[in-house]
Amino acid sequence: MVSKEYLETARTLLRAAKNMTDRRIAGQLKALAED
């Protein structure tokens, strides 16, 4: 069984990765819109 700490760390990393991806996509859309 996977430990709770491991699951929480994985979830935090996934959330951070998603935030970075969302921000990058938003930046690209903004650049396209301003073109």
Secondary structure by P-SEA (a helix, b strand, c coil): cccaaaaaaaaaaaaaaaaaaaaaaaaaaaaaaac
